[in-house]
Amino acid sequence: MADSNAERPLRKISTAFKELAAIVNSPSPEVPVAKFSHACSLVSPLFGCLGIAFKFAEMDYVAKVDDLAKASSAVSTLVVMVDRDIEANCVRKAGSHTRNLLRVKRGLDMFNVCFRYYFHFCRGNNSLKDPASKSYAQVFAPHHGWAIRKAVALGMYALPTRSQLLTMLNEEEAEAKIQMQSYVNASAPVITYLDNLFLSKQLGIDW
């Protein structure tokens, strides 16, 4: 049973991404770096919930969200941030805000895909291996070397069960599905906005 006094990360994530979706769907979709980085920081605990398989992804994601949060003190919107990196000719350099933004986007995409697979594979099944492994294969694996892919594959055997995940998220099954679906719906236009931002600047998204 969920503890009403404990944190419920899925609800915070859902709310934050609904707010971002409203911005990207507006006539003037100027996404503040501070608001974006805060919403992304709320996603960080989800990596931790998946255990050792996603430890590398968690560390990488958290570091890059932190970089964007720090950048928000100097740049107003994501477009301004990317334009500055283009002007400085540092887009693809390690540590650039734009490169970090692309990596963070993949983290958002991973859970969008993972939650959609969750609905498909977890009916009467207590294992998270299918949604976790398939979402990793779709989003992260094409960009990871052999050693990382092998480590993730081994870590999949240590994933929590679905019931353990719900306990960590402090949610009942029915409410968790509502919040996951809310994130799927709200994050989709945000991810599309980010893809279009990169493509509109001729930067590509597969690097």
Long-range contacts (C-beta under 8 A, 24 or more apart in sequence): 1-172, 2-170, 2-171, 2-172, 2-175, 3-170, 6-170, 7-170, 8-169, 8-170, 8-171, 9-42, 9-45, 9-46, 9-169, 9-170, 10-169, 10-171, 10-176, 10-179, 10-180, 10-183, 11-179, 12-42, 13-39, 13-42, 13-43, 13-46, 13-179, 13-183, 14-179, 14-182, 14-183, 14-186, 16-42, 17-182, 17-183, 17-186, 17-187, 17-190, 18-182, 18-186, 20-186, 20-190, 21-185, 21-186, 21-187, 21-188, 21-189, 21-190, 24-189, 24-190, 24-192, 24-193, 25-189, 29-193, 30-76, 30-77, 30-79, 31-77, 31-78, 31-79, 31-193, 32-72, 32-76, 32-77, 33-68, 33-71, 33-72, 33-75, 33-76, 33-77, 33-78, 33-81, 34-69, 34-72, 36-68, 36-78, 37-65, 37-68, 37-69, 37-71, 37-72, 38-69, 40-65, 40-68, 40-104, 40-107, 40-108, 41-65, 41-66, 41-69, 43-107, 43-108, 43-111, 46-111, 47-107, 49-160, 49-165, 49-168, 49-169, 50-128, 50-132, 50-159, 50-160, 50-165, 51-155, 51-158, 51-159, 51-160, 52-155, 52-158, 53-132, 53-136, 53-152, 53-154, 53-155, 53-156, 53-158, 53-159, 54-132, 54-136, 54-152, 54-155, 55-155, 56-148, 56-151, 56-152, 57-107, 57-110, 57-140, 57-152, 60-103, 61-103, 61-104, 61-107, 64-100, 64-101, 64-103, 64-104, 65-104, 67-95, 67-97, 67-100, 68-97, 68-100, 68-101, 68-104, 71-97, 78-194, 78-197, 79-197, 82-197, 82-198, 82-201, 82-203, 83-201, 86-201, 86-203, 91-203, 92-207, 98-203, 101-194, 102-194, 102-198, 102-205, 102-207, 105-191, 105-194, 105-195, 105-205, 106-139, 106-140, 106-143, 108-187, 108-190, 108-191, 108-194, 109-139, 109-191, 110-135, 110-136, 110-139, 110-140, 111-135, 111-183, 111-187, 112-183, 112-184, 112-187, 112-188, 112-191, 113-138, 113-139, 115-180, 115-181, 115-183, 115-184, 116-184, 118-177, 118-180, 119-177, 119-180, 119-181, 122-162, 125-162, 126-161, 126-162, 126-163, 127-159, 127-161, 127-162, 128-159, 128-160, 128-161, 128-162, 128-165, 129-156, 129-159, 132-156, 132-159, 142-206, 143-206
